[in-house]
Amino acid sequence: MRTWADFEREAQELATLGRERIEQFGFVFLGTIRRDGGPRVNPAEAHVVERHLVMVLIPWSLKARDLRRDSRAFLHTPVTDAALGTPGEFKLRGRAREVEEDVLREAVAGTFQRRSGYRPPDDWLHLTMDIESAAFIRYDQEADLHRMLVWTPERGLEASTRTYL
């Protein structure tokens, strides 16, 4: 598994685009796997703190329960202009794991307090993401193309285009 710091080293351009979108919105859509195997999608506040992609969840929330049972997660940033697909969309697949290091937990709590005005209690679930793959898609309607950057540890960073239909 790769941390955000590893991801930045291996795919700097893509990591920069992802970080910009995460910081622009301050949240992502978090996809988890329900107990019955179906998908669950909820917004979750997310930030990059000390080169870790982190989230803090209420421990009894369904998404926290999902991740404690099955750590697989999918993150997606909002698209604010449905017609143009701007500013592009960042997608990330990985596994959530609890932050155990006290120094990082404190940095995460402090970041959440500065950005949202609320300090998460110590018993909340502090998570970091181990990254399995990521992508950024831009929509070029004039050229009728999707412009994609895709990264996996096995293949590295790849750029491609495809037509809309």
N, C-alpha and C positions, 0 to 999 in steps of 0.2 A: 504494500500500500504506500501511497505517496501523500505527504503532508502538503499544505499549501506552499510552504517554502520549497519543497521539491518540485512542485508544479511550476512555480515561478522560474526556477532554474532551467527546467526542461522545456517550457513553452511560455517564455516571457511575454510575447505579444498577446497571446490568448489570456494569460493570467491577468494582464493589465486591463484588457477589455472586461473580463469578468469582475475584477475588483471595482472598476469604475461603475459598473451597473449595480453591483451589490451596495456600494456606498451611495450611489445616486438615490436609490429607493429605500435603503435601510432594512429591507426585508426581501425574502424570497418566497416562492411557493414551494413548500416542502412536501414531497410525495413519500409516503411510507406504505408499509404492507400491513393491512388489517389482519386480525386473528383468522378470519375466514379466507385469507389469501387475496382478497380484493384490494384495490388501491384506496388510499386516503390522501387527499390533498388539502393542505391548510397553509395559510401564511405563517411565517416565522421570522422574527427579527434575526438578522445575520450581520456579522461584521468580520473583517480580517483584523486579528489582534496578534501582535508579535509573530506575524507570518503563519498564523493558524486561521483557518476558516472556522468560525465558532457560532453557536446558537445557544440560547438558554431557554429551557422549556419548563413549564409548570409540571412538577413530577407526576401528578395524577391525571394530566391531560391524555387524551387518547393517542396523540402523536408520540408523546413520551413513552407511553406503554408499548406502542408499536415498536419503537426503536430499541427498547430494552429487550423485547422478544426477538426482533429481527433487525439487525443494524443497517440493512440496506436502505439507502435513501436516494432520492432524486431531487435536485434543486433546479428551479427555473426562475429567472428574473422576469418582471412584468414587461409587457409590450404596451407602450402608451398610445400609439397611433395605429389603430387596427387597419386602416387603409394602406398605410405605408410601411407598417411593421417597424417603425423607428422607436427607440434608437438601436434596434437589433436585440437579439435575445441570447442570453447566456444560459447554458444547460450544463449540469454537472451530475455525474453518477458516482456514488461512493458508499462508504460505510461510516456511520456515526460511532464515536467512542467517547466515553466519559473522560473529562479532563480531571486528572487526579493530582497534578502538580499544584501546590498551593500558590506559587508565584503566578502561574498562568491563570488560575481561577480568580485571583484578585485582579489581575489585569483585565480579564473578561468582564467581571462585575463592574469595575471602574469605567470601562468603555461603554457598557450598556447604560450606566447611570449618566454619563456625560451626554450620550446621544439621545436617550429617551426620557431622561429625568427620573428614572426609576431604577433603584438598585435591586437586582434580583436577590432574594434570600439565599443563604448558603445551602439550604436543602433542595433548591431547584436543580434541575438536570443541566449541567454545564457540558456542552458537547463540542468536539472538534471533528472535522471530516477528514477521513482518509480517502483520497481521490483516485477513482478507477478510470474515469474518462471525463472529458469536457468538450464543449463545442460552443461556437459563437456563430450565429447566422445573421447576415445582413440581407435585406431585400432591395434589389435594384430593379424597380418596376420599369424604368425606361428601357433597360436592356432585357427585361423579362427573365431575370436570373436571381437565384439564391446564391450568395457568396458565403462559403463556409470555411471556418477553421475548426479542425477536429484534432484532438490529442488523445492518445492512449500511451501508456508506458511502453507497450510492445512496438508500436509503429511510429511514435514520436508525433510531431506536429505536421499535419497535412492540410493544404489548402485545396479547395475544389469549388466548382460551380455546377449548378444544374438549372434547367429551365423550370418555370413555374408548373407547367402541366405537360 
